[in-house]
Amino acid sequence: MAKVKPCPKSLLVEDDFTKEDTWRIFRIMSEFVDGFEVLSKVGKAVSIFGSARTKQDSKFYKLAEEVAYHIAKAGYAVITGSGPGTMEAANKGTQRAGGYSIGLNIQLPCEQKPNKYVDTILGFRYFFVRKVMFVKYAKAFVILPGGYGTLDEFFEAITLIQTHRIPKFPVILFNSAYWNPLLEWLKKTVYACGNIHKEDLGLFILVDQPKEVAQAIKKFYVTR
């Protein structure tokens, strides 16, 4: 397991707005305005998620690159979190396909630097603003193997669909070997306890081949 180097304590309180809530509203507004301005002009796009810790020599890095390549070839822009790992691989695959990619970078106590394959970078201080941008301008979510952040994006998307806060759109889980244990838990524990309906288990699509991701997105919209 990768070791996470602790951040210097001073970085955690730098530029602290906790005593300036009124002014914070304007910063939040500015992030929404900037995001809407840029992303509203992008056209159809797909948001891709996965671990920032994925190494360049990992099979998941190479698979993420291929997934993004086929998505870009299908005519979609690609949106990522702009960081390393899976995000870098997706932006790299998009560039290789001659496509266009956007990186939604998040300011963290330990700085996350945008990768070199992103065409347009937007910076965010607030996770919730950034998450709105991922959803609002995406025709699909593609969820590759990842950790808490990836799981957060996955569950937020299917929750919004389940509660009819947004129209249904493709939420695609890539690599069944990675995701099957979670899906079994959803079926055998969450569903069995009556905490979700049977149809809620159909809010996502599971695929294993990079080409199948773009095909699943195309199939979804052809049948609409």
N, CA, C and O of each residue as an XYZ file, in Angstrom:
896
protein
N       0.846     -1.198      0.000
C       0.000      0.000      0.000
C       0.879      1.245      0.000
O       1.863      1.315      0.737
N       0.526      2.226     -0.825
C       1.316      3.450     -0.916
C       1.246      4.248      0.373
O       0.187      4.350      0.993
N       2.382      4.814      0.775
C       2.420      5.643      1.963
C       2.124      7.085      1.603
O       2.643      7.609      0.617
N       1.297      7.716      2.401
C       0.943      9.111      2.151
C       1.761      9.984      3.072
O       1.670      9.860      4.293
N       2.554     10.860      2.501
C       3.390     11.761      3.285
C       2.526     12.833      3.926
O       1.776     13.510      3.223
N       2.610     13.008      5.250
C       1.777     14.010      5.913
C       2.132     15.418      5.461
O       3.292     15.714      5.176
N       1.127     16.283      5.398
C       1.343     17.657      4.984
C       1.822     18.492      6.169
O       1.447     18.219      7.309
N       2.639     19.497      5.911
C       3.000     20.422      6.983
C       1.750     21.071      7.558
O       0.849     21.461      6.815
N       1.695     21.185      8.872
C       0.500     21.700      9.535
C       0.151     23.096      9.060
O      -1.025     23.452      8.988
N       1.168     23.896      8.733
C       0.915     25.276      8.324
C       0.093     25.364      7.054
O      -0.672     26.311      6.868
N       0.247     24.372      6.170
C      -0.481     24.389      4.908
C      -1.972     24.196      5.113
O      -2.776     24.649      4.298
N      -2.347     23.526      6.192
C      -3.750     23.217      6.426
C      -4.555     24.444      6.849
O      -5.781     24.455      6.735
N      -3.876     25.465      7.331
C      -4.592     26.667      7.786
C      -4.278     27.877      6.920
O      -4.773     28.972      7.187
N      -3.476     27.698      5.904
C      -3.111     28.809      5.044
C      -4.346     29.355      4.324
O      -5.180     28.592      3.837
N      -4.448     30.658      4.264
C      -5.561     31.311      3.575
C      -6.899     30.833      4.128
O      -7.818     30.533      3.366
N      -7.009     30.764      5.441
C      -8.199     30.254      6.112
C      -9.346     31.247      6.029
O      -9.199     32.409      6.408
N     -10.499     30.785      5.528
C     -11.673     31.646      5.370
C     -12.731     31.357      6.434
O     -13.857     31.840      6.318
N     -12.401     30.590      7.458
C     -13.434     30.144      8.392
C     -14.066     31.286      9.166
O     -15.164     31.128      9.699
N     -13.403     32.433      9.242
C     -13.975     33.573      9.949
C     -14.476     34.641      8.984
O     -14.766     35.766      9.391
N     -14.576     34.290      7.715
C     -15.006     35.242      6.700
C     -16.083     34.616      5.820
O     -15.973     34.633      4.595
N     -17.126     34.062      6.442
C     -18.141     33.326      5.695
C     -18.844     34.168      4.644
O     -19.151     33.667      3.562
N     -19.099     35.404      4.931
C     -19.782     36.261      3.956
C     -18.963     36.408      2.689
O     -19.499     36.308      1.585
N     -17.661     36.647      2.840
C     -16.808     36.799      1.665
C     -16.609     35.477      0.942
O     -16.392     35.453     -0.270
N     -16.681     34.386      1.677
C     -16.528     33.078      1.049
C     -17.598     32.854     -0.017
O     -17.335     32.185     -1.016
N     -18.786     33.394      0.175
C     -19.873     33.247     -0.799
C     -19.437     33.754     -2.166
O     -19.764     33.150     -3.187
N     -18.706     34.853     -2.191
C     -18.274     35.424     -3.470
C     -17.227     34.539     -4.141
O     -17.194     34.430     -5.367
N     -16.380     33.914     -3.344
C     -15.404     32.983     -3.918
C     -16.124     31.783     -4.524
O     -15.769     31.333     -5.614
N     -17.125     31.267     -3.834
C     -17.906     30.144     -4.348
C     -18.605     30.538     -5.650
O     -18.594     29.785     -6.624
N     -19.211     31.724     -5.652
C     -19.882     32.207     -6.863
C     -18.913     32.311     -8.028
O     -19.246     31.942     -9.155
N     -17.717     32.813     -7.759
C     -16.745     32.986     -8.845
C     -16.335     31.648     -9.437
O     -16.093     31.547    -10.640
N     -16.254     30.608     -8.589
C     -15.906     29.286     -9.108
C     -17.018     28.728     -9.988
O     -16.750     28.123    -11.026
N     -18.257     28.929     -9.576
C     -19.377     28.507    -10.414
C     -19.385     29.252    -11.743
O     -19.555     28.642    -12.798
N     -19.203     30.558    -11.696
C     -19.228     31.372    -12.918
C     -18.123     30.948    -13.873
O     -18.369     30.751    -15.063
N     -16.911     30.808    -13.360
C     -15.788     30.400    -14.221
C     -16.029     29.019    -14.828
O     -15.774     28.797    -16.012
N     -16.521     28.097    -14.006
C     -16.786     26.748    -14.500
C     -17.861     26.728    -15.568
O     -17.694     26.088    -16.606
N     -18.966     27.424    -15.326
C     -20.052     27.487    -16.301
C     -19.582     28.128    -17.608
O     -19.928     27.666    -18.695
N     -18.793     29.194    -17.491
C     -18.314     29.907    -18.677
C     -17.502     28.996    -19.591
O     -17.707     28.980    -20.805
N     -16.597     28.253    -19.012
C     -15.706     27.402    -19.808
C     -16.404     26.137    -20.289
O     -16.366     25.820    -21.478
N     -17.035     25.420    -19.380
C     -17.574     24.103    -19.717
C     -18.823     24.157    -20.584
O     -19.110     23.201    -21.304
N     -19.564     25.244    -20.531
C     -20.766     25.357    -21.367
C     -20.425     25.408    -22.856
O     -21.296     25.202    -23.702
N     -19.170     25.680    -23.172
C     -18.744     25.779    -24.572
C     -18.077     24.506    -25.084
O     -17.698     24.428    -26.252
N     -17.935     23.517    -24.220
C     -17.179     22.317    -24.566
C     -17.948     21.375    -25.494
O     -17.348     20.704    -26.334
N     -19.262     21.326    -25.345
C     -20.058     20.357    -26.101
C     -20.172     19.060    -25.329
O     -20.005     19.047    -24.109
N     -20.454     17.970    -26.021
C     -20.658     16.699    -25.315
C     -19.335     16.183    -24.754
O     -18.307     16.180    -25.431
N     -19.394     15.746    -23.497
C     -18.177     15.324    -22.805
C     -18.468     14.142    -21.893
O     -19.619     13.870    -21.551
N     -17.416     13.452    -21.509
C     -17.502     12.314    -20.598
C     -16.533     12.551    -19.444
O     -15.369     12.885    -19.666
N     -17.010     12.380    -18.217
C     -16.146     12.508    -17.042
C     -15.567     11.146    -16.681
O     -16.294     10.158    -16.575
N     -14.258     11.106    -16.496
C     -13.556      9.863    -16.173
C     -12.917      9.986    -14.792
O     -12.251     10.976    -14.488
N     -13.132      8.957    -13.955
C     -12.623      8.959    -12.592
C     -11.781      7.719    -12.332
O     -11.985      6.675    -12.952
N     -10.845      7.841    -11.419
C     -10.011      6.714    -11.022
C      -8.928      7.196    -10.078
O      -8.838      8.389     -9.788
N      -8.129      6.302     -9.611
C      -7.150      6.617     -8.575
C      -6.027      7.516     -9.064
O      -5.476      7.317    -10.147
N      -5.694      8.517     -8.238
C      -4.528      9.351     -8.491
C      -3.231      8.598     -8.203
O      -2.151      9.051     -8.584
N      -3.334      7.454     -7.533
C      -2.158      6.684     -7.135
C      -1.769      5.611     -8.151
O      -0.795      4.887     -7.947
N      -2.518      5.508     -9.234
C      -2.201      4.525    -10.268
C      -0.850      4.852    -10.904
O      -0.648      5.964    -11.391
N       0.062      3.903    -10.902
C       1.403      4.111    -11.449
C       1.403      3.980    -12.977
O       0.554      3.307    -13.561
N       2.368      4.635    -13.596
C       2.438      4.624    -15.060
C       2.697      3.241    -15.638
O       2.342      2.975    -16.787
N       3.308      2.362    -14.861
C       3.559      1.006    -15.347
C       2.453      0.026    -14.951
O       2.578     -1.179    -15.167
N       1.371      0.551    -14.371
C       0.244     -0.293    -13.967
C      -0.641     -0.629    -15.167
O      -0.755      0.156    -16.108
N      -1.261     -1.803    -15.121
C      -2.187     -2.168    -16.195
C      -3.383     -1.226    -16.221
O      -3.955     -0.985    -17.284
N      -3.768     -0.690    -15.069
C      -4.917      0.207    -15.020
C      -4.601      1.565    -15.655
O      -5.491      2.226    -16.190
N      -3.341      1.971    -15.593
C      -2.936      3.210    -16.286
C      -3.112      3.029    -17.791
O      -3.684      3.882    -18.470
N      -2.613      1.913    -18.294
C      -2.704      1.639    -19.732
C      -4.155      1.463    -20.168
O      -4.541      1.915    -21.247
N      -4.952      0.813    -19.339
C      -6.371      0.633    -19.666
C      -7.116      1.963    -19.661
O      -7.964      2.205    -20.520
N      -6.804      2.822    -18.700
C      -7.441      4.142    -18.647
C      -7.109      4.954    -19.893
O      -7.963      5.656    -20.435
N      -5.880      4.851    -20.332
C      -5.468      5.551    -21.552
C      -6.270      5.060    -22.755
O      -6.706      5.858    -23.584
N      -6.464      3.738    -22.845
C      -7.230      3.178    -23.963
C      -8.708      3.540    -23.882
O      -9.338      3.833    -24.898
N      -9.258      3.519    -22.674
C     -10.658      3.905    -22.490
C     -10.881      5.326    -23.011
O     -11.811      5.573    -23.779
N     -10.027      6.254    -22.590
C     -10.160      7.648    -23.005
C      -9.929      7.807    -24.508
O     -10.588      8.614    -25.163
N      -9.001      7.039    -25.038
C      -8.723      7.085    -26.477
C      -9.986      6.788    -27.283
O     -10.311      7.516    -28.220
N     -10.685      5.736    -26.925
C     -11.889      5.346    -27.665
C     -13.046      6.334    -27.431
O     -13.854      6.571    -28.329
N     -13.115      6.893    -26.247
C     -14.141      7.908    -25.973
C     -13.902      9.140    -26.832
O     -14.837      9.690    -27.414
N     -12.642      9.574    -26.911
C     -12.308     10.740    -27.732
C     -12.555     10.467    -29.210
O     -13.039     11.335    -29.936
N     -12.222      9.257    -29.652
C     -12.465      8.883    -31.048
C     -13.958      8.867    -31.371
O     -14.351      9.052    -32.522
N     -14.777      8.648    -30.360
C     -16.230      8.648    -30.552
C     -16.805     10.069    -30.580
O     -18.009     10.256    -30.755
N     -15.940     11.056    -30.407
C     -16.381     12.444    -30.543
C     -16.684     13.181    -29.251
O     -17.287     14.254    -29.269
N     -16.266     12.609    -28.128
C     -16.507     13.246    -26.837
C     -15.250     13.923    -26.299
O     -14.141     13.412    -26.456
N     -15.435     15.066    -25.672
C     -14.366     15.642    -24.866
C     -14.267     14.824    -23.584
O     -15.223     14.153    -23.196
N     -13.131     14.881    -22.939
C     -12.909     14.122    -21.706
C     -12.639     15.089    -20.556
O     -11.816     15.999    -20.664
N     -13.354     14.868    -19.450
C     -13.168     15.663    -18.241
C     -12.560     14.767    -17.161
O     -13.065     13.679    -16.886
N     -11.475     15.235    -16.555
C     -10.870     14.515    -15.435
C     -10.591     15.506    -14.303
O     -10.863     16.701    -14.412
N     -10.042     14.971    -13.222
C      -9.639     15.820    -12.112
C      -8.288     16.475    -12.319
O      -7.817     17.211    -11.451
N      -7.656     16.219    -13.461
C      -6.410     16.846    -13.938
C      -5.143     16.377    -13.239
O      -4.049     16.823    -13.586
N      -5.269     15.484    -12.258
C      -4.103     15.069    -11.488
C      -3.328     13.926    -12.110
O      -3.439     13.681    -13.312
N      -2.537     13.217    -11.300
C      -1.733     12.097    -11.792
C      -2.552     10.811    -11.876
O      -3.774     10.826    -11.731
N      -1.858      9.700    -12.111
C      -2.511      8.397    -12.093
C      -3.503      8.204    -13.224
O      -3.203      8.482    -14.385
N      -4.680      7.729    -12.874
C      -5.729      7.461    -13.860
C      -6.107      8.719    -14.624
O      -6.371      8.668    -15.826
N      -6.134      9.849    -13.927
C      -6.488     11.109    -14.585
C      -5.483     11.454    -15.677
O      -5.865     11.825    -16.787
N      -4.217     11.333    -15.362
C      -3.172     11.596    -16.357
C      -3.310     10.646    -17.546
O      -3.207     11.065    -18.699
N      -3.541      9.374    -17.259
C      -3.682      8.385    -18.330
C      -4.843      8.729    -19.253
O      -4.729      8.609    -20.473
N      -5.964      9.157    -18.667
C      -7.135      9.509    -19.469
C      -6.860     10.727    -20.342
O      -7.233     10.752    -21.515
N      -6.211     11.731    -19.776
C      -5.876     12.915    -20.582
C      -4.862     12.565    -21.666
O      -4.915     13.108    -22.769
N      -3.944     11.662    -21.355
C      -2.952     11.226    -22.340
C      -3.625     10.486    -23.495
O      -3.307     10.726    -24.660
N      -4.551      9.592    -23.171
C      -5.262      8.855    -24.212
C      -6.094      9.766    -25.091
O      -6.201      9.554    -26.299
N      -6.681     10.776    -24.480
C      -7.471     11.756    -25.240
C      -6.581     12.512    -26.213
O      -6.942     12.702    -27.374
N      -5.415     12.942    -25.737
C      -4.481     13.669    -26.594
C      -4.030     12.791    -27.758
O      -3.942     13.259    -28.894
N      -3.748     11.529    -27.479
C      -3.307     10.594    -28.525
C      -4.364     10.408    -29.603
O      -4.044     10.178    -30.769
N      -5.634     10.511    -29.198
C      -6.732     10.355    -30.152
C      -7.052     11.657    -30.888
O      -7.933     11.690    -31.747
N      -6.334     12.723    -30.548
C      -6.608     14.014    -31.170
C      -7.838     14.683    -30.590
O      -8.437     15.553    -31.221
N      -8.214     14.272    -29.378
C      -9.397     14.836    -28.735
C      -9.063     16.012    -27.834
O      -7.932     16.498    -27.809
N     -10.062     16.454    -27.100
C      -9.933     17.629    -26.243
C     -10.239     17.231    -24.808
O     -11.246     16.574    -24.546
N      -9.374     17.626    -23.878
C      -9.600     17.254    -22.485
C      -9.556     18.472    -21.569
O      -8.826     19.436    -21.799
N     -10.369     18.385    -20.523
C     -10.477     19.430    -19.520
C     -10.099     18.838    -18.171
O     -10.511     17.726    -17.840
N      -9.326     19.565    -17.405
C      -8.949     19.126    -16.076
C      -9.527     20.040    -15.015
O      -9.309     21.251    -15.040
N     -10.268     19.455    -14.079
C     -10.852     20.226    -12.977
C      -9.971     20.007    -11.748
O     -10.188     19.082    -10.966
N      -8.998     20.856    -11.599
C      -8.015     20.675    -10.534
C      -8.563     21.153     -9.189
O      -9.292     22.144     -9.128
N      -8.215     20.454     -8.124
C      -8.672     20.817     -6.780
C      -7.472     21.251     -5.946
O      -6.423     20.607     -5.958
N      -7.644     22.347     -5.229
C      -6.589     22.810     -4.326
C      -6.655     21.992     -3.041
O      -7.683     21.947     -2.366
N      -5.536     21.346     -2.719
C      -5.453     20.496     -1.539
C      -4.322     20.977     -0.627
O      -3.419     21.678     -1.081
N      -4.366     20.601      0.662
C      -3.266     20.972      1.552
C      -1.906     20.554      0.993
O      -0.937     21.308      1.079
N      -1.836     19.341      0.415
C      -0.658     18.935     -0.356
C      -1.018     19.127     -1.829
O      -1.833     18.384     -2.376
N      -0.421     20.103     -2.450
C      -0.842     20.571     -3.768
C      -0.906     19.448     -4.796
O       0.004     18.625     -4.895
N      -1.994     19.428     -5.558
C      -2.119     18.522     -6.694
C      -1.803     19.310     -7.951
O      -2.495     20.278     -8.270
N      -0.767     18.904     -8.664
C      -0.378     19.609     -9.870
C      -1.076     18.991    -11.086
O      -1.108     17.768    -11.221
N      -1.635     19.825    -11.972
C      -2.260     19.292    -13.183
C      -1.239     18.543    -14.037
O      -0.074     18.935    -14.102
N      -1.671     17.480    -14.684
C      -0.756     16.743    -15.546
C      -0.567     17.470    -16.880
O      -1.337     18.366    -17.224
N       0.451     17.077    -17.613
C       0.855     17.807    -18.815
C      -0.018     17.535    -20.039
O       0.171     18.163    -21.080
N      -0.973     16.606    -19.927
C      -1.780     16.241    -21.087
C      -3.128     16.974    -21.151
O      -3.899     16.771    -22.089
N      -3.407     17.812    -20.170
C      -4.684     18.531    -20.117
C      -4.641     19.726    -21.066
O      -3.649     20.454    -21.099
N      -5.702     19.931    -21.833
C      -5.776     21.086    -22.732
C      -6.237     22.347    -22.003
O      -5.666     23.422    -22.187
N      -7.268     22.208    -21.179
C      -7.809     23.347    -20.433
C      -7.915     22.971    -18.960
O      -8.448     21.918    -18.610
N      -7.404     23.843    -18.109
C      -7.414     23.568    -16.670
C      -8.273     24.602    -15.948
O      -8.135     25.805    -16.165
N      -9.153     24.113    -15.091
C      -9.928     24.967    -14.197
C      -9.562     24.617    -12.767
O      -9.517     23.441    -12.406
N      -9.300     25.625    -11.954
C      -8.922     25.380    -10.569
C     -10.086     25.597     -9.614
O     -10.858     26.542     -9.775
N     -10.212     24.723     -8.620
C     -11.297     24.814     -7.645
C     -10.747     24.693     -6.228
O      -9.835     23.910     -5.962
N     -11.318     25.479     -5.333
C     -11.039     25.351     -3.913
C     -12.063     24.441     -3.244
O     -11.754     23.757     -2.268
N     -13.288     24.438     -3.778
C     -14.388     23.740     -3.127
C     -14.761     22.478     -3.889
O     -15.064     22.522     -5.081
N     -14.733     21.354     -3.182
C     -15.078     20.079     -3.797
C     -16.495     20.087     -4.359
O     -16.726     19.552     -5.443
N     -17.449     20.684     -3.643
C     -18.842     20.597     -4.079
C     -19.077     21.368     -5.373
O     -19.918     20.972     -6.180
N     -18.348     22.464     -5.584
C     -18.465     23.197     -6.844
C     -17.898     22.351     -7.978
O     -18.506     22.225     -9.041
N     -16.748     21.787     -7.738
C     -16.089     20.933     -8.731
C     -16.975     19.747     -9.106
O     -17.051     19.375    -10.277
N     -17.642     19.157     -8.123
C     -18.494     18.007     -8.396
C     -19.695     18.380     -9.258
O     -20.147     17.580    -10.077
N     -20.207     19.585     -9.075
C     -21.295     20.059     -9.944
C     -20.821     20.102    -11.392
O     -21.557     19.717    -12.301
N     -19.600     20.565    -11.607
C     -19.072     20.674    -12.971
C     -18.903     19.297    -13.616
O     -19.179     19.125    -14.803
N     -18.451     18.321    -12.831
C     -18.307     16.970    -13.370
C     -19.648     16.424    -13.868
O     -19.709     15.771    -14.909
N     -20.714     16.694    -13.122
C     -22.030     16.139    -13.458
C     -22.737     16.948    -14.533
O     -23.255     16.389    -15.500
N     -22.756     18.254    -14.364
C     -23.592     19.108    -15.217
C     -23.227     19.008    -16.696
O     -24.104     19.076    -17.558
N     -21.965     18.850    -16.988
C     -21.533     18.890    -18.386
C     -21.099     17.535    -18.926
O     -20.420     17.467    -19.950
N     -21.481     16.457    -18.253
C     -21.089     15.121    -18.694
C     -22.268     14.362    -19.289
O     -23.375     14.392    -18.752
N     -22.022     13.691    -20.386
C     -22.994     12.783    -20.981
C     -22.886     11.390    -20.385
O     -23.776     10.558    -20.561
N     -21.783     11.139    -19.673
C     -21.579      9.838    -19.026
C     -20.492      9.981    -17.970
O     -19.649     10.875    -18.042
N     -20.525      9.085    -16.990
C     -19.456      8.925    -16.013
C     -18.784      7.587    -16.283
O     -19.465      6.581    -16.483
N     -17.464      7.565    -16.291
C     -16.716      6.318    -16.401
C     -15.886      6.174    -15.128
O     -15.053      7.027    -14.819
N     -16.121      5.088    -14.398
C     -15.503      4.888    -13.096
C     -14.501      3.751    -13.186
O     -14.878      2.582    -13.264
N     -13.221      4.102    -13.175
C     -12.162      3.103    -13.161
C     -11.753      2.815    -11.718
O     -12.155      3.542    -10.810
N     -10.954      1.759    -11.492
C     -10.553      1.434    -10.128
C      -9.954      2.640     -9.394
O      -9.074      3.330     -9.906
N     -10.457      2.866     -8.189
C      -9.983      4.001     -7.403
C     -10.367      3.859     -5.950
O     -10.874      2.821     -5.525
N     -10.122      4.916     -5.190
C     -10.357      4.896     -3.755
C     -11.558      5.708     -3.338
O     -12.574      5.725     -4.033
N     -11.450      6.390     -2.196
C     -12.584      7.114     -1.620
C     -13.148      8.169     -2.569
O     -14.365      8.281     -2.718
N     -12.272      8.939     -3.209
C     -12.756      9.990     -4.105
C     -13.534      9.419     -5.281
O     -14.569      9.956     -5.675
N     -13.023      8.323     -5.836
C     -13.700      7.661     -6.954
C     -15.047      7.105     -6.515
O     -16.044      7.252     -7.221
N     -15.075      6.467     -5.350
C     -16.336      5.943     -4.811
C     -17.336      7.068     -4.546
O     -18.535      6.914     -4.778
N     -16.835      8.177     -4.066
C     -17.693      9.332     -3.803
C     -18.385      9.794     -5.078
O     -19.590     10.046     -5.076
N     -17.630      9.906     -6.168
C     -18.213     10.355     -7.442
C     -19.223      9.329     -7.965
O     -20.278      9.698     -8.481
N     -18.898      8.048     -7.831
C     -19.807      6.995     -8.277
C     -21.131      7.051     -7.525
O     -22.196      7.091     -8.140
N     -21.066      7.056     -6.201
C     -22.295      7.025     -5.406
C     -23.085      8.327     -5.508
O     -24.314      8.314     -5.434
N     -22.393      9.439     -5.676
C     -23.138     10.691     -5.860
C     -23.940     10.649     -7.156
O     -25.101     11.058     -7.183
N     -23.321     10.152     -8.240
C     -24.003     10.090     -9.532
C     -25.243      9.209     -9.470
O     -26.315      9.609     -9.924
N     -25.100      8.003     -8.907
C     -26.263      7.106     -8.896
C     -27.320      7.573     -7.887
O     -28.502      7.265     -8.042
N     -26.900      8.311     -6.861
C     -27.880      8.884     -5.926
C     -28.699      9.967     -6.602
O     -29.914     10.035     -6.415
N     -28.049     10.811     -7.384
C     -28.761     11.867     -8.106
C     -29.740     11.276     -9.114
O     -30.838     11.800     -9.299
N     -29.342     10.188     -9.764
C     -30.235      9.521    -10.712
C     -31.386      8.838     -9.969
O     -32.548      8.954    -10.359
N     -31.046      8.129     -8.898
C     -32.056      7.409     -8.110
C     -33.141      8.346     -7.587
O     -34.322      7.998     -7.583
N     -32.738      9.524     -7.149
C     -33.684     10.487     -6.561
C     -34.295     11.417     -7.601
O     -35.028     12.344     -7.257
N     -33.993     11.167     -8.875
C     -34.553     11.945     -9.993
C     -34.173     13.421     -9.926
O     -34.921     14.286    -10.381
N     -33.014     13.694     -9.357
C     -32.517     15.069     -9.357
C     -31.880     15.413    -10.694
O     -31.801     16.583    -11.068
N     -31.427     14.393    -11.413
C     -30.904     14.579    -12.763
C     -31.449     13.449    -13.629
O     -31.789     12.386    -13.109
N     -31.539     13.664    -14.958
C     -31.973     12.578    -15.844
C     -30.970     11.425    -15.816
O     -29.783     11.628    -15.560
N     -31.456     10.229    -16.079
C     -30.568      9.075    -16.124
C     -29.545      9.235    -17.241
O     -29.883      9.669    -18.342
N     -28.303      8.887    -16.958
C     -27.254      8.905    -17.967
C     -26.306      7.744    -17.663
O     -26.357      7.198    -16.560
N     -25.445      7.350    -18.602
C     -24.607      6.171    -18.376
C     -23.575      6.382    -17.263
O     -22.766      7.309    -17.315
N     -23.620      5.520    -16.275
C     -22.584      5.458    -15.237
C     -21.919      4.102    -15.411
O     -22.510      3.063    -15.115
N     -20.691      4.125    -15.892
C     -20.035      2.894    -16.334
C     -18.881      2.530    -15.398
O     -17.941      3.303    -15.212
N     -18.979      1.341    -14.819
C     -17.905      0.799    -14.005
C     -16.995     -0.037    -14.899
O     -17.460     -0.928    -15.609
N     -15.711      0.251    -14.861
C     -14.764     -0.469    -15.708
C     -13.936     -1.441    -14.878
O     -13.336     -1.053    -13.876
N     -13.905     -2.687    -15.290
C     -13.139     -3.789    -14.702
C     -13.946     -4.515    -13.637
O     -13.979     -4.114    -12.474
N     -14.589     -5.583    -14.059
C     -15.476     -6.329    -13.168
C     -14.731     -6.978    -12.003
O     -15.288     -7.109    -10.913
N     -13.477     -7.385    -12.220
C     -12.719     -8.014    -11.140
C     -12.575     -7.060     -9.954
O     -12.588     -7.485     -8.799
N     -12.438     -5.776    -10.250
C     -12.287     -4.787     -9.186
C     -13.622     -4.468     -8.526
O     -13.697     -4.346     -7.303
N     -14.666     -4.332     -9.321
C     -15.939     -3.822     -8.804
C     -16.902     -4.909     -8.330
O     -17.817     -4.609     -7.563
N     -16.729     -6.152     -8.756
C     -17.693     -7.194     -8.387
C     -17.887     -7.380     -6.878
O     -19.022     -7.574     -6.442
N     -16.826     -7.329     -6.067
C     -17.062     -7.463     -4.619
C     -17.987     -6.373     -4.065
O     -18.822     -6.648     -3.203
N     -17.843     -5.155     -4.552
C     -18.731     -4.069     -4.124
C     -20.159     -4.326     -4.600
O     -21.111     -4.121     -3.847
N     -20.309     -4.772     -5.838
C     -21.643     -5.017     -6.387
C     -22.322     -6.181     -5.673
O     -23.537     -6.163     -5.472
N     -21.545     -7.191     -5.288
C     -22.108     -8.304     -4.520
C     -22.603     -7.829     -3.163
O     -23.645     -8.276     -2.684
N     -21.856     -6.926     -2.547
C     -22.275     -6.361     -1.259
C     -23.565     -5.558     -1.416
O     -24.456     -5.629     -0.570
N     -23.654     -4.803     -2.495
C     -24.880     -4.041     -2.735
C     -26.082     -4.975     -2.872
O     -27.165     -4.686     -2.364
N     -25.879     -6.099     -3.564
C     -26.983     -7.038     -3.775
C     -27.316     -7.827     -2.509
O     -28.474     -7.912     -2.100
N     -26.285     -8.396     -1.903
C     -26.508     -9.352     -0.810
C     -26.715     -8.697      0.551
O     -27.225     -9.329      1.476
N     -26.328     -7.452      0.673
C     -26.488     -6.771      1.961
C     -27.431     -5.571      1.847
O     -28.461     -5.526      2.520
N     -27.088     -4.618      1.012
C     -27.881     -3.380      0.935
C     -29.281     -3.669      0.381
O     -30.283     -3.253      0.963
N     -29.341     -4.385     -0.747
C     -30.647     -4.722     -1.330
C     -31.401     -5.722     -0.455
O     -32.608     -5.593     -0.248
N     -30.680     -6.718      0.056
C     -31.325     -7.748      0.887
C     -31.942     -7.157      2.154
O     -32.927     -7.682      2.674
N     -31.370     -6.085      2.638
C     -31.915     -5.418      3.837
C     -33.026     -4.425      3.492
O     -33.589     -3.786      4.380
N     -33.335     -4.300      2.210
C     -34.417     -3.416      1.791
C     -34.046     -1.952      1.729
O     -34.925     -1.089      1.736
N     -32.764     -1.659      1.668
C     -32.330     -0.261      1.671
C     -32.236      0.359      0.287
O     -32.097      1.577      0.169
N     -32.309     -0.451     -0.760
C     -32.454      0.034     -2.128
C     -33.454     -0.867     -2.839
O     -33.713     -1.988     -2.404
N     -34.010     -0.368     -3.934
C     -34.933     -1.164     -4.744
C     -34.157     -1.966     -5.782
O     -32.999     -1.669     -6.075
N     -34.804     -2.975     -6.328
C     -34.149     -3.816     -7.331
C     -33.698     -3.002     -8.532
O     -32.616     -3.234     -9.071
N     -34.535     -2.034     -8.961
C     -34.185     -1.223    -10.128
C     -32.961     -0.337     -9.872
O     -32.311      0.112    -10.817
N     -32.651     -0.085     -8.604
C     -31.473      0.718     -8.283
C     -30.174     -0.005     -8.645
O     -29.132      0.628     -8.820
N     -30.243     -1.322     -8.755
C     -29.071     -2.088     -9.163
C     -28.821     -1.995    -10.666
O     -27.822     -2.506    -11.171
N     -29.735     -1.339    -11.372
C     -29.577     -1.154    -12.813
C     -29.190      0.262    -13.192
O     -29.316      0.649    -14.354
N     -28.725      1.034    -12.234
C     -28.357      2.428    -12.499
C     -26.950      2.570    -13.053
O     -26.515      3.679    -13.363
N     -26.225      1.445    -13.182
C     -24.858      1.489    -13.679
C     -24.621      0.319    -14.619
O     -25.382     -0.649    -14.631
N     -23.566      0.421    -15.398
C     -23.198     -0.567    -16.407
C     -21.793     -1.064    -16.086
O     -20.914     -0.271    -15.749
N     -21.580     -2.363    -16.189
C     -20.263     -2.954    -15.909
C     -19.644     -3.452    -17.204
O     -20.260     -4.239    -17.923
N     -18.428     -3.000    -17.510
C     -17.740     -3.445    -18.730
C     -16.290     -3.790    -18.414
O     -15.768     -3.418    -17.363
N     -15.640     -4.510    -19.343
C     -14.269     -4.961    -19.116
C     -13.281     -4.571    -20.210
O     -12.071     -4.646    -19.999
N     -13.770     -4.162    -21.361
C     -12.876     -3.817    -22.464
C     -12.962     -2.322    -22.769
O     -14.056     -1.758    -22.754
N     -11.828     -1.666    -23.045
C     -11.844     -0.228    -23.324
C     -12.838      0.190    -24.403
O     -13.511      1.210    -24.256
N     -12.941     -0.584    -25.483
C     -13.876     -0.235    -26.556
C     -15.330     -0.291    -26.097
O     -16.183      0.426    -26.620
N     -15.606     -1.158    -25.107
C     -16.982     -1.329    -24.642
C     -17.522     -0.082    -23.943
O     -18.736      0.118    -23.882
N     -16.637      0.748    -23.422
C     -17.082      1.960    -22.737
C     -17.750      2.908    -23.727
O     -18.884      3.338    -23.514
N     -17.053      3.230    -24.800
C     -17.626      4.115    -25.818
C     -18.863      3.487    -26.454
O     -19.826      4.188    -26.763
N     -18.841      2.168    -26.650
C     -19.993      1.473    -27.232
C     -21.207      1.559    -26.316
O     -22.328      1.739    -26.790
N     -20.994      1.433    -25.007
C     -22.097      1.507    -24.052
C     -22.721      2.902    -24.033
O     -23.939      3.043    -23.923
N     -21.879      3.925    -24.140
C     -22.386      5.300    -24.169
C     -23.214      5.522    -25.436
O     -24.307      6.086    -25.387
N     -22.680      5.073    -26.555
C     -23.390      5.222    -27.827
C     -24.732      4.482    -27.799
O     -25.750      5.019    -28.236
N     -24.726      3.251    -27.286
C     -25.943      2.444    -27.209
C     -26.987      3.117    -26.345
O     -28.167      3.112    -26.694
N     -26.589      3.690    -25.237
C     -27.520      4.364    -24.333
C     -28.268      5.469    -25.050
O     -29.486      5.587    -24.917
N     -27.545      6.284    -25.812
C     -28.189      7.436    -26.448
C     -28.927      7.077    -27.736
O     -29.853      7.782    -28.138
N     -28.526      5.996    -28.377
C     -29.264      5.532    -29.562
C     -30.652      5.054    -29.174
O     -31.614      5.241    -29.919
N     -30.751      4.435    -28.002
C     -32.036      3.869    -27.559
C     -32.912      4.864    -26.816
O     -34.017      4.517    -26.399
N     -32.449      6.077    -26.644
C     -33.252      7.100    -25.939
C     -34.280      7.701    -26.872
O     -35.046      8.574    -26.465
